[in-house]
Structures are given as structure tokens and as C-alpha cells.
Amino acid sequence: MTGSFLVPIIVPIVAVLALAFWLGLVYRADAHPGWKAHAEAPGSAVTGLPPRTGEPAGHQGGELAPSPPEHGRAA
């Protein structure tokens, strides 16, 4: 028989420890998601854009307005 008699003992122990460590990391990452750290969007100082004052007239709650018809094209 080739190899050591300790291999069938040590390999499963190391594999179980590695799996337990990996699952622990996954559960910790799930319990502490990074996106919860940001309570609000960055302000105008960060983005360089002026703050929004309101929706433009005729805006209907996030729906896109249809494009105006182009001249010279059949609809």
C-alpha cells in the first residue's frame, strides 16, 4: 500500500475544518451586508450634481414618456 496511514484521518478533518470556516465567513457576510452602511444617497458635494427639487411637470411616477414622432417616417 502506498502513502501514509494518517492520510485517511487527516484529510477529512482538514476538509471539515475548511468547510466550517468557509460557511462561517458566508454567514458573517450575510449578517453584515455592506449596503446597509449607507443610509442615504451621496449629496451634491459628492456627485457634483444639483439637488433635485421635484419632478418635472407631466411626469407620471417613473414611467418613460413616449418619443415624439419623427418627421418623414411612417408610423
N, CA, C and O atoms as a Maestro MAE file, in Angstrom:
{
 s_m_m2io_version
 :::
 2.0.0
}

f_m_ct {
 s_m_title
 :::
 protein
 m_atom[300] {
  # First column is atom index #
  i_m_mmod_type
  r_m_x_coord
  r_m_y_coord
  r_m_z_coord
  i_m_residue_number
  s_m_chain_name
  s_m_pdb_residue_name
  s_m_pdb_atom_name
  i_m_atomic_number
  :::
  1 25 0.843 -1.177 0.000 1 A "MET " " N  " 7
  2 3 0.000 0.000 0.000 1 A "MET " " CA " 6
  3 2 0.889 1.242 0.000 1 A "MET " " C  " 6
  4 15 1.816 1.344 0.804 1 A "MET " " O  " 8
  5 25 0.613 2.171 -0.886 2 A "THR " " N  " 7
  6 3 1.410 3.386 -0.962 2 A "THR " " CA " 6
  7 2 0.740 4.496 -0.155 2 A "THR " " C  " 6
  8 15 -0.477 4.505 0.028 2 A "THR " " O  " 8
  9 25 1.548 5.415 0.314 3 A "GLY " " N  " 7
  10 3 1.012 6.526 1.082 3 A "GLY " " CA " 6
  11 2 1.035 6.248 2.571 3 A "GLY " " C  " 6
  12 15 1.408 5.166 3.024 3 A "GLY " " O  " 8
  13 25 0.625 7.259 3.315 4 A "SER " " N  " 7
  14 3 0.657 7.159 4.757 4 A "SER " " CA " 6
  15 2 -0.695 6.702 5.294 4 A "SER " " C  " 6
  16 15 -1.737 6.963 4.691 4 A "SER " " O  " 8
  17 25 -0.664 6.024 6.419 5 A "PHE " " N  " 7
  18 3 -1.918 5.593 7.041 5 A "PHE " " CA " 6
  19 2 -2.628 6.769 7.718 5 A "PHE " " C  " 6
  20 15 -3.791 6.636 8.099 5 A "PHE " " O  " 8
  21 25 -1.954 7.922 7.880 6 A "LEU " " N  " 7
  22 3 -2.566 9.100 8.501 6 A "LEU " " CA " 6
  23 2 -3.419 9.914 7.528 6 A "LEU " " C  " 6
  24 15 -4.249 10.717 7.954 6 A "LEU " " O  " 8
  25 25 -3.220 9.714 6.236 7 A "VAL " " N  " 7
  26 3 -3.954 10.498 5.241 7 A "VAL " " CA " 6
  27 2 -5.461 10.330 5.373 7 A "VAL " " C  " 6
  28 15 -6.169 11.336 5.359 7 A "VAL " " O  " 8
  29 25 -6.001 9.101 5.502 8 A "PRO " " N  " 7
  30 3 -7.465 8.988 5.638 8 A "PRO " " CA " 6
  31 2 -8.013 9.609 6.926 8 A "PRO " " C  " 6
  32 15 -9.218 9.831 7.040 8 A "PRO " " O  " 8
  33 25 -7.156 9.885 7.876 9 A "ILE " " N  " 7
  34 3 -7.593 10.517 9.120 9 A "ILE " " CA " 6
  35 2 -7.488 12.036 9.018 9 A "ILE " " C  " 6
  36 15 -8.410 12.748 9.415 9 A "ILE " " O  " 8
  37 25 -6.378 12.534 8.492 10 A "ILE " " N  " 7
  38 3 -6.119 13.973 8.471 10 A "ILE " " CA " 6
  39 2 -6.924 14.694 7.391 10 A "ILE " " C  " 6
  40 15 -7.422 15.791 7.642 10 A "ILE " " O  " 8
  41 25 -7.066 14.121 6.209 11 A "VAL " " N  " 7
  42 3 -7.756 14.786 5.109 11 A "VAL " " CA " 6
  43 2 -9.221 15.101 5.455 11 A "VAL " " C  " 6
  44 15 -9.642 16.235 5.226 11 A "VAL " " O  " 8
  45 25 -10.009 14.182 5.984 12 A "PRO " " N  " 7
  46 3 -11.389 14.554 6.340 12 A "PRO " " CA " 6
  47 2 -11.460 15.619 7.437 12 A "PRO " " C  " 6
  48 15 -12.357 16.462 7.418 12 A "PRO " " O  " 8
  49 25 -10.536 15.589 8.380 13 A "ILE " " N  " 7
  50 3 -10.537 16.597 9.445 13 A "ILE " " CA " 6
  51 2 -10.249 17.979 8.874 13 A "ILE " " C  " 6
  52 15 -10.937 18.945 9.202 13 A "ILE " " O  " 8
  53 25 -9.249 18.073 8.031 14 A "VAL " " N  " 7
  54 3 -8.902 19.360 7.412 14 A "VAL " " CA " 6
  55 2 -10.035 19.836 6.507 14 A "VAL " " C  " 6
  56 15 -10.349 21.026 6.485 14 A "VAL " " O  " 8
  57 25 -10.645 18.925 5.765 15 A "ALA " " N  " 7
  58 3 -11.743 19.307 4.876 15 A "ALA " " CA " 6
  59 2 -12.937 19.838 5.669 15 A "ALA " " C  " 6
  60 15 -13.541 20.835 5.275 15 A "ALA " " O  " 8
  61 25 -13.281 19.194 6.768 16 A "VAL " " N  " 7
  62 3 -14.406 19.649 7.594 16 A "VAL " " CA " 6
  63 2 -14.094 20.993 8.227 16 A "VAL " " C  " 6
  64 15 -14.965 21.862 8.279 16 A "VAL " " O  " 8
  65 25 -12.878 21.185 8.708 17 A "LEU " " N  " 7
  66 3 -12.497 22.477 9.285 17 A "LEU " " CA " 6
  67 2 -12.538 23.593 8.238 17 A "LEU " " C  " 6
  68 15 -13.015 24.694 8.515 17 A "LEU " " O  " 8
  69 25 -12.034 23.303 7.038 18 A "ALA " " N  " 7
  70 3 -12.065 24.309 5.971 18 A "ALA " " CA " 6
  71 2 -13.496 24.645 5.581 18 A "ALA " " C  " 6
  72 15 -13.814 25.813 5.362 18 A "ALA " " O  " 8
  73 25 -14.364 23.643 5.489 19 A "LEU " " N  " 7
  74 3 -15.770 23.886 5.150 19 A "LEU " " CA " 6
  75 2 -16.467 24.688 6.247 19 A "LEU " " C  " 6
  76 15 -17.247 25.592 5.947 19 A "LEU " " O  " 8
  77 25 -16.197 24.373 7.502 20 A "ALA " " N  " 7
  78 3 -16.796 25.111 8.618 20 A "ALA " " CA " 6
  79 2 -16.328 26.570 8.606 20 A "ALA " " C  " 6
  80 15 -17.119 27.481 8.854 20 A "ALA " " O  " 8
  81 25 -15.039 26.788 8.318 21 A "PHE " " N  " 7
  82 3 -14.518 28.152 8.239 21 A "PHE " " CA " 6
  83 2 -15.186 28.921 7.100 21 A "PHE " " C  " 6
  84 15 -15.574 30.076 7.272 21 A "PHE " " O  " 8
  85 25 -15.320 28.282 5.942 22 A "TRP " " N  " 7
  86 3 -15.934 28.924 4.783 22 A "TRP " " CA " 6
  87 2 -17.401 29.269 5.054 22 A "TRP " " C  " 6
  88 15 -17.850 30.370 4.737 22 A "TRP " " O  " 8
  89 25 -18.140 28.335 5.635 23 A "LEU " " N  " 7
  90 3 -19.543 28.611 5.954 23 A "LEU " " CA " 6
  91 2 -19.662 29.723 7.000 23 A "LEU " " C  " 6
  92 15 -20.588 30.532 6.941 23 A "LEU " " O  " 8
  93 25 -18.742 29.766 7.944 24 A "GLY " " N  " 7
  94 3 -18.740 30.855 8.921 24 A "GLY " " CA " 6
  95 2 -18.531 32.204 8.263 24 A "GLY " " C  " 6
  96 15 -19.175 33.186 8.632 24 A "GLY " " O  " 8
  97 25 -17.629 32.258 7.284 25 A "LEU " " N  " 7
  98 3 -17.427 33.511 6.546 25 A "LEU " " CA " 6
  99 2 -18.675 33.912 5.764 25 A "LEU " " C  " 6
  100 15 -19.028 35.090 5.714 25 A "LEU " " O  " 8
  101 25 -19.339 32.937 5.159 26 A "VAL " " N  " 7
  102 3 -20.548 33.237 4.386 26 A "VAL " " CA " 6
  103 2 -21.653 33.754 5.301 26 A "VAL " " C  " 6
  104 15 -22.316 34.735 4.965 26 A "VAL " " O  " 8
  105 25 -21.861 33.120 6.443 27 A "TYR " " N  " 7
  106 3 -22.890 33.580 7.368 27 A "TYR " " CA " 6
  107 2 -22.552 34.962 7.940 27 A "TYR " " C  " 6
  108 15 -23.448 35.779 8.149 27 A "TYR " " O  " 8
  109 25 -21.284 35.224 8.190 28 A "ARG " " N  " 7
  110 3 -20.906 36.554 8.689 28 A "ARG " " CA " 6
  111 2 -21.144 37.616 7.622 28 A "ARG " " C  " 6
  112 15 -21.641 38.699 7.933 28 A "ARG " " O  " 8
  113 25 -20.804 37.330 6.392 29 A "ALA " " N  " 7
  114 3 -21.033 38.290 5.315 29 A "ALA " " CA " 6
  115 2 -22.528 38.533 5.123 29 A "ALA " " C  " 6
  116 15 -22.938 39.656 4.827 29 A "ALA " " O  " 8
  117 25 -23.340 37.498 5.287 30 A "ASP " " N  " 7
  118 3 -24.778 37.657 5.147 30 A "ASP " " CA " 6
  119 2 -25.357 38.482 6.299 30 A "ASP " " C  " 6
  120 15 -26.313 39.231 6.101 30 A "ASP " " O  " 8
  121 25 -24.795 38.353 7.478 31 A "ALA " " N  " 7
  122 3 -25.292 39.096 8.634 31 A "ALA " " CA " 6
  123 2 -24.830 40.550 8.632 31 A "ALA " " C  " 6
  124 15 -25.436 41.383 9.305 31 A "ALA " " O  " 8
  125 25 -23.775 40.872 7.892 32 A "HIS " " N  " 7
  126 3 -23.236 42.229 7.862 32 A "HIS " " CA " 6
  127 2 -23.074 42.712 6.416 32 A "HIS " " C  " 6
  128 15 -21.946 42.916 5.968 32 A "HIS " " O  " 8
  129 25 -24.174 42.901 5.677 33 A "PRO " " N  " 7
  130 3 -24.025 43.370 4.289 33 A "PRO " " CA " 6
  131 2 -23.537 44.814 4.245 33 A "PRO " " C  " 6
  132 15 -23.915 45.635 5.080 33 A "PRO " " O  " 8
  133 25 -22.707 45.105 3.276 34 A "GLY " " N  " 7
  134 3 -22.130 46.440 3.170 34 A "GLY " " CA " 6
  135 2 -23.112 47.508 2.759 34 A "GLY " " C  " 6
  136 15 -22.915 48.674 3.099 34 A "GLY " " O  " 8
  137 25 -24.163 47.160 2.040 35 A "TRP " " N  " 7
  138 3 -25.088 48.184 1.560 35 A "TRP " " CA " 6
  139 2 -25.929 48.772 2.678 35 A "TRP " " C  " 6
  140 15 -26.513 49.840 2.492 35 A "TRP " " O  " 8
  141 25 -26.015 48.123 3.827 36 A "LYS " " N  " 7
  142 3 -26.777 48.696 4.939 36 A "LYS " " CA " 6
  143 2 -26.036 49.863 5.578 36 A "LYS " " C  " 6
  144 15 -26.646 50.652 6.299 36 A "LYS " " O  " 8
  145 25 -24.750 49.989 5.333 37 A "ALA " " N  " 7
  146 3 -23.967 51.048 5.955 37 A "ALA " " CA " 6
  147 2 -24.297 52.413 5.368 37 A "ALA " " C  " 6
  148 15 -24.065 53.429 6.023 37 A "ALA " " O  " 8
  149 25 -24.827 52.464 4.158 38 A "HIS " " N  " 7
  150 3 -25.136 53.724 3.501 38 A "HIS " " CA " 6
  151 2 -26.613 54.027 3.684 38 A "HIS " " C  " 6
  152 15 -27.460 53.401 3.046 38 A "HIS " " O  " 8
  153 25 -26.929 54.984 4.552 39 A "ALA " " N  " 7
  154 3 -28.320 55.294 4.868 39 A "ALA " " CA " 6
  155 2 -28.991 56.108 3.768 39 A "ALA " " C  " 6
  156 15 -30.196 55.975 3.554 39 A "ALA " " O  " 8
  157 25 -28.236 56.942 3.072 40 A "GLU " " N  " 7
  158 3 -28.833 57.771 2.041 40 A "GLU " " CA " 6
  159 2 -27.863 57.923 0.878 40 A "GLU " " C  " 6
  160 15 -26.681 57.597 0.992 40 A "GLU " " O  " 8
  161 25 -28.367 58.413 -0.221 41 A "ALA " " N  " 7
  162 3 -27.537 58.616 -1.398 41 A "ALA " " CA " 6
  163 2 -26.544 59.744 -1.137 41 A "ALA " " C  " 6
  164 15 -26.805 60.617 -0.310 41 A "ALA " " O  " 8
  165 25 -25.411 59.733 -1.832 42 A "PRO " " N  " 7
  166 3 -24.445 60.814 -1.630 42 A "PRO " " CA " 6
  167 2 -25.026 62.150 -2.040 42 A "PRO " " C  " 6
  168 15 -25.830 62.226 -2.969 42 A "PRO " " O  " 8
  169 25 -24.624 63.193 -1.358 43 A "GLY " " N  " 7
  170 3 -25.145 64.531 -1.627 43 A "GLY " " CA " 6
  171 2 -24.522 65.154 -2.856 43 A "GLY " " C  " 6
  172 15 -23.725 64.527 -3.553 43 A "GLY " " O  " 8
  173 25 -24.896 66.398 -3.113 44 A "SER " " N  " 7
  174 3 -24.423 67.083 -4.310 44 A "SER " " CA " 6
  175 2 -22.928 67.375 -4.233 44 A "SER " " C  " 6
  176 15 -22.278 67.536 -5.266 44 A "SER " " O  " 8
  177 25 -22.380 67.446 -3.029 45 A "ALA " " N  " 7
  178 3 -20.948 67.682 -2.902 45 A "ALA " " CA " 6
  179 2 -20.147 66.497 -3.421 45 A "ALA " " C  " 6
  180 15 -19.030 66.668 -3.909 45 A "ALA " " O  " 8
  181 25 -20.708 65.304 -3.320 46 A "VAL " " N  " 7
  182 3 -20.020 64.105 -3.770 46 A "VAL " " CA " 6
  183 2 -20.215 63.897 -5.266 46 A "VAL " " C  " 6
  184 15 -19.260 63.583 -5.976 46 A "VAL " " O  " 8
  185 25 -21.437 64.067 -5.748 47 A "THR " " N  " 7
  186 3 -21.736 63.775 -7.148 47 A "THR " " CA " 6
  187 2 -21.483 64.940 -8.080 47 A "THR " " C  " 6
  188 15 -21.279 64.735 -9.277 47 A "THR " " O  " 8
  189 25 -21.492 66.172 -7.558 48 A "GLY " " N  " 7
  190 3 -21.316 67.335 -8.406 48 A "GLY " " CA " 6
  191 2 -22.586 67.748 -9.122 48 A "GLY " " C  " 6
  192 15 -22.558 68.668 -9.940 48 A "GLY " " O  " 8
  193 25 -23.697 67.092 -8.837 49 A "LEU " " N  " 7
  194 3 -24.975 67.429 -9.459 49 A "LEU " " CA " 6
  195 2 -25.808 68.272 -8.504 49 A "LEU " " C  " 6
  196 15 -25.701 68.115 -7.288 49 A "LEU " " O  " 8
  197 25 -26.645 69.175 -9.043 50 A "PRO " " N  " 7
  198 3 -27.503 69.957 -8.151 50 A "PRO " " CA " 6
  199 2 -28.565 69.053 -7.524 50 A "PRO " " C  " 6
  200 15 -28.959 68.054 -8.126 50 A "PRO " " O  " 8
  201 25 -29.032 69.395 -6.320 51 A "PRO " " N  " 7
  202 3 -30.065 68.569 -5.682 51 A "PRO " " CA " 6
  203 2 -31.369 68.631 -6.463 51 A "PRO " " C  " 6
  204 15 -31.676 69.643 -7.093 51 A "PRO " " O  " 8
  205 25 -32.133 67.550 -6.420 52 A "ARG " " N  " 7
  206 3 -33.420 67.506 -7.117 52 A "ARG " " CA " 6
  207 2 -34.444 68.313 -6.345 52 A "ARG " " C  " 6
  208 15 -34.578 68.165 -5.131 52 A "ARG " " O  " 8
  209 25 -35.161 69.163 -7.052 53 A "THR " " N  " 7
  210 3 -36.161 69.999 -6.386 53 A "THR " " CA " 6
  211 2 -37.556 69.437 -6.554 53 A "THR " " C  " 6
  212 15 -38.456 69.824 -5.809 53 A "THR " " O  " 8
  213 25 -37.765 68.563 -7.479 54 A "GLY " " N  " 7
  214 3 -39.083 67.995 -7.715 54 A "GLY " " CA " 6
  215 2 -39.150 67.377 -9.091 54 A "GLY " " C  " 6
  216 15 -38.212 67.477 -9.881 54 A "GLY " " O  " 8
  217 25 -40.242 66.751 -9.363 55 A "GLU " " N  " 7
  218 3 -40.425 66.104 -10.661 55 A "GLU " " CA " 6
  219 2 -40.870 67.138 -11.694 55 A "GLU " " C  " 6
  220 15 -41.591 68.074 -11.349 55 A "GLU " " O  " 8
  221 25 -40.457 66.989 -12.948 56 A "PRO " " N  " 7
  222 3 -40.916 67.903 -13.988 56 A "PRO " " CA " 6
  223 2 -42.422 67.766 -14.216 56 A "PRO " " C  " 6
  224 15 -43.017 66.729 -13.922 56 A "PRO " " O  " 8
  225 25 -43.019 68.823 -14.742 57 A "ALA " " N  " 7
  226 3 -44.460 68.821 -14.987 57 A "ALA " " CA " 6
  227 2 -44.822 67.722 -15.981 57 A "ALA " " C  " 6
  228 15 -44.136 67.540 -16.986 57 A "ALA " " O  " 8
  229 25 -45.879 67.003 -15.706 58 A "GLY " " N  " 7
  230 3 -46.334 65.947 -16.593 58 A "GLY " " CA " 6
  231 2 -45.651 64.611 -16.347 58 A "GLY " " C  " 6
  232 15 -45.889 63.649 -17.078 58 A "GLY " " O  " 8
  233 25 -44.826 64.543 -15.353 59 A "HIS " " N  " 7
  234 3 -44.134 63.286 -15.057 59 A "HIS " " CA " 6
  235 2 -45.096 62.340 -14.356 59 A "HIS " " C  " 6
  236 15 -45.821 62.741 -13.445 59 A "HIS " " O  " 8
  237 25 -45.100 61.083 -14.784 60 A "GLN " " N  " 7
  238 3 -46.069 60.133 -14.257 60 A "GLN " " CA " 6
  239 2 -45.372 59.001 -13.516 60 A "GLN " " C  " 6
  240 15 -45.312 57.879 -14.019 60 A "GLN " " O  " 8
  241 25 -44.859 59.274 -12.354 61 A "GLY " " N  " 7
  242 3 -44.360 58.258 -11.446 61 A "GLY " " CA " 6
  243 2 -43.385 57.233 -11.989 61 A "GLY " " C  " 6
  244 15 -43.614 56.035 -11.819 61 A "GLY " " O  " 8
  245 25 -42.328 57.643 -12.623 62 A "GLY " " N  " 7
  246 3 -41.303 56.724 -13.049 62 A "GLY " " CA " 6
  247 2 -41.524 56.107 -14.421 62 A "GLY " " C  " 6
  248 15 -40.659 55.377 -14.905 62 A "GLY " " O  " 8
  249 25 -42.653 56.376 -15.058 63 A "GLU " " N  " 7
  250 3 -42.888 55.832 -16.395 63 A "GLU " " CA " 6
  251 2 -42.172 56.690 -17.419 63 A "GLU " " C  " 6
  252 15 -42.096 57.910 -17.277 63 A "GLU " " O  " 8
  253 25 -41.656 56.056 -18.435 64 A "LEU " " N  " 7
  254 3 -40.998 56.784 -19.506 64 A "LEU " " CA " 6
  255 2 -42.032 57.357 -20.459 64 A "LEU " " C  " 6
  256 15 -43.019 56.703 -20.798 64 A "LEU " " O  " 8
  257 25 -41.793 58.576 -20.881 65 A "ALA " " N  " 7
  258 3 -42.697 59.201 -21.844 65 A "ALA " " CA " 6
  259 2 -42.373 58.667 -23.236 65 A "ALA " " C  " 6
  260 15 -41.210 58.400 -23.539 65 A "ALA " " O  " 8
  261 25 -43.382 58.508 -24.083 66 A "PRO " " N  " 7
  262 3 -43.098 58.034 -25.441 66 A "PRO " " CA " 6
  263 2 -42.316 59.077 -26.228 66 A "PRO " " C  " 6
  264 15 -42.442 60.278 -25.988 66 A "PRO " " O  " 8
  265 25 -41.513 58.603 -27.163 67 A "SER " " N  " 7
  266 3 -40.734 59.504 -28.003 67 A "SER " " CA " 6
  267 2 -41.651 60.239 -28.960 67 A "SER " " C  " 6
  268 15 -42.644 59.678 -29.423 67 A "SER " " O  " 8
  269 25 -41.328 61.500 -29.265 68 A "PRO " " N  " 7
  270 3 -42.146 62.226 -30.236 68 A "PRO " " CA " 6
  271 2 -41.952 61.622 -31.623 68 A "PRO " " C  " 6
  272 15 -40.872 61.123 -31.938 68 A "PRO " " O  " 8
  273 25 -42.987 61.664 -32.448 69 A "PRO " " N  " 7
  274 3 -42.839 61.078 -33.804 69 A "PRO " " CA " 6
  275 2 -41.843 61.874 -34.629 69 A "PRO " " C  " 6
  276 15 -41.776 63.101 -34.553 69 A "PRO " " O  " 8
  277 25 -41.074 61.142 -35.417 70 A "GLU " " N  " 7
  278 3 -40.089 61.790 -36.276 70 A "GLU " " CA " 6
  279 2 -40.756 62.171 -37.591 70 A "GLU " " C  " 6
  280 15 -41.597 61.432 -38.105 70 A "GLU " " O  " 8
  281 25 -40.377 63.336 -38.139 71 A "HIS " " N  " 7
  282 3 -40.936 63.788 -39.398 71 A "HIS " " CA " 6
  283 2 -40.329 62.999 -40.543 71 A "HIS " " C  " 6
  284 15 -39.132 62.711 -40.553 71 A "HIS " " O  " 8
  285 25 -41.166 62.656 -41.503 72 A "GLY " " N  " 7
  286 3 -40.693 61.941 -42.670 72 A "GLY " " CA " 6
  287 2 -40.675 60.442 -42.496 72 A "GLY " " C  " 6
  288 15 -40.245 59.735 -43.407 72 A "GLY " " O  " 8
  289 25 -41.118 59.930 -41.375 73 A "ARG " " N  " 7
  290 3 -41.159 58.483 -41.150 73 A "ARG " " CA " 6
  291 2 -42.590 58.051 -41.006 73 A "ARG " " C  " 6
  292 15 -43.403 58.739 -40.390 73 A "ARG " " O  " 8
  293 25 -42.892 56.925 -41.568 74 A "ALA " " N  " 7
  294 3 -44.247 56.368 -41.422 74 A "ALA " " CA " 6
  295 2 -44.353 55.698 -40.066 74 A "ALA " " C  " 6
  296 15 -43.426 55.015 -39.632 74 A "ALA " " O  " 8
  297 25 -45.480 55.892 -39.393 75 A "ALA " " N  " 7
  298 3 -45.648 55.337 -38.052 75 A "ALA " " CA " 6
  299 2 -46.068 53.919 -38.072 75 A "ALA " " C  " 6
  300 15 -46.249 53.313 -37.016 75 A "ALA " " O  " 8
  :::
 }
 m_bond[299] {
  # First column is bond index #
  i_m_from
  i_m_to
  i_m_order
  :::
  1 1 2 1
  2 2 3 1
  3 3 4 2
  4 3 5 1
  5 5 6 1
  6 6 7 1
  7 7 8 2
  8 7 9 1
  9 9 10 1
  10 10 11 1
  11 11 12 2
  12 11 13 1
  13 13 14 1
  14 14 15 1
  15 15 16 2
  16 15 17 1
  17 17 18 1
  18 18 19 1
  19 19 20 2
  20 19 21 1
  21 21 22 1
  22 22 23 1
  23 23 24 2
  24 23 25 1
  25 25 26 1
  26 26 27 1
  27 27 28 2
  28 27 29 1
  29 29 30 1
  30 30 31 1
  31 31 32 2
  32 31 33 1
  33 33 34 1
  34 34 35 1
  35 35 36 2
  36 35 37 1
  37 37 38 1
  38 38 39 1
  39 39 40 2
  40 39 41 1
  41 41 42 1
  42 42 43 1
  43 43 44 2
  44 43 45 1
  45 45 46 1
  46 46 47 1
  47 47 48 2
  48 47 49 1
  49 49 50 1
  50 50 51 1
  51 51 52 2
  52 51 53 1
  53 53 54 1
  54 54 55 1
  55 55 56 2
  56 55 57 1
  57 57 58 1
  58 58 59 1
  59 59 60 2
  60 59 61 1
  61 61 62 1
  62 62 63 1
  63 63 64 2
  64 63 65 1
  65 65 66 1
  66 66 67 1
  67 67 68 2
  68 67 69 1
  69 69 70 1
  70 70 71 1
  71 71 72 2
  72 71 73 1
  73 73 74 1
  74 74 75 1
  75 75 76 2
  76 75 77 1
  77 77 78 1
  78 78 79 1
  79 79 80 2
  80 79 81 1
  81 81 82 1
  82 82 83 1
  83 83 84 2
  84 83 85 1
  85 85 86 1
  86 86 87 1
  87 87 88 2
  88 87 89 1
  89 89 90 1
  90 90 91 1
  91 91 92 2
  92 91 93 1
  93 93 94 1
  94 94 95 1
  95 95 96 2
  96 95 97 1
  97 97 98 1
  98 98 99 1
  99 99 100 2
  100 99 101 1
  101 101 102 1
  102 102 103 1
  103 103 104 2
  104 103 105 1
  105 105 106 1
  106 106 107 1
  107 107 108 2
  108 107 109 1
  109 109 110 1
  110 110 111 1
  111 111 112 2
  112 111 113 1
  113 113 114 1
  114 114 115 1
  115 115 116 2
  116 115 117 1
  117 117 118 1
  118 118 119 1
  119 119 120 2
  120 119 121 1
  121 121 122 1
  122 122 123 1
  123 123 124 2
  124 123 125 1
  125 125 126 1
  126 126 127 1
  127 127 128 2
  128 127 129 1
  129 129 130 1
  130 130 131 1
  131 131 132 2
  132 131 133 1
  133 133 134 1
  134 134 135 1
  135 135 136 2
  136 135 137 1
  137 137 138 1
  138 138 139 1
  139 139 140 2
  140 139 141 1
  141 141 142 1
  142 142 143 1
  143 143 144 2
  144 143 145 1
  145 145 146 1
  146 146 147 1
  147 147 148 2
  148 147 149 1
  149 149 150 1
  150 150 151 1
  151 151 152 2
  152 151 153 1
  153 153 154 1
  154 154 155 1
  155 155 156 2
  156 155 157 1
  157 157 158 1
  158 158 159 1
  159 159 160 2
  160 159 161 1
  161 161 162 1
  162 162 163 1
  163 163 164 2
  164 163 165 1
  165 165 166 1
  166 166 167 1
  167 167 168 2
  168 167 169 1
  169 169 170 1
  170 170 171 1
  171 171 172 2
  172 171 173 1
  173 173 174 1
  174 174 175 1
  175 175 176 2
  176 175 177 1
  177 177 178 1
  178 178 179 1
  179 179 180 2
  180 179 181 1
  181 181 182 1
  182 182 183 1
  183 183 184 2
  184 183 185 1
  185 185 186 1
  186 186 187 1
  187 187 188 2
  188 187 189 1
  189 189 190 1
  190 190 191 1
  191 191 192 2
  192 191 193 1
  193 193 194 1
  194 194 195 1
  195 195 196 2
  196 195 197 1
  197 197 198 1
  198 198 199 1
  199 199 200 2
  200 199 201 1
  201 201 202 1
  202 202 203 1
  203 203 204 2
  204 203 205 1
  205 205 206 1
  206 206 207 1
  207 207 208 2
  208 207 209 1
  209 209 210 1
  210 210 211 1
  211 211 212 2
  212 211 213 1
  213 213 214 1
  214 214 215 1
  215 215 216 2
  216 215 217 1
  217 217 218 1
  218 218 219 1
  219 219 220 2
  220 219 221 1
  221 221 222 1
  222 222 223 1
  223 223 224 2
  224 223 225 1
  225 225 226 1
  226 226 227 1
  227 227 228 2
  228 227 229 1
  229 229 230 1
  230 230 231 1
  231 231 232 2
  232 231 233 1
  233 233 234 1
  234 234 235 1
  235 235 236 2
  236 235 237 1
  237 237 238 1
  238 238 239 1
  239 239 240 2
  240 239 241 1
  241 241 242 1
  242 242 243 1
  243 243 244 2
  244 243 245 1
  245 245 246 1
  246 246 247 1
  247 247 248 2
  248 247 249 1
  249 249 250 1
  250 250 251 1
  251 251 252 2
  252 251 253 1
  253 253 254 1
  254 254 255 1
  255 255 256 2
  256 255 257 1
  257 257 258 1
  258 258 259 1
  259 259 260 2
  260 259 261 1
  261 261 262 1
  262 262 263 1
  263 263 264 2
  264 263 265 1
  265 265 266 1
  266 266 267 1
  267 267 268 2
  268 267 269 1
  269 269 270 1
  270 270 271 1
  271 271 272 2
  272 271 273 1
  273 273 274 1
  274 274 275 1
  275 275 276 2
  276 275 277 1
  277 277 278 1
  278 278 279 1
  279 279 280 2
  280 279 281 1
  281 281 282 1
  282 282 283 1
  283 283 284 2
  284 283 285 1
  285 285 286 1
  286 286 287 1
  287 287 288 2
  288 287 289 1
  289 289 290 1
  290 290 291 1
  291 291 292 2
  292 291 293 1
  293 293 294 1
  294 294 295 1
  295 295 296 2
  296 295 297 1
  297 297 298 1
  298 298 299 1
  299 299 300 2
  :::
 }
}
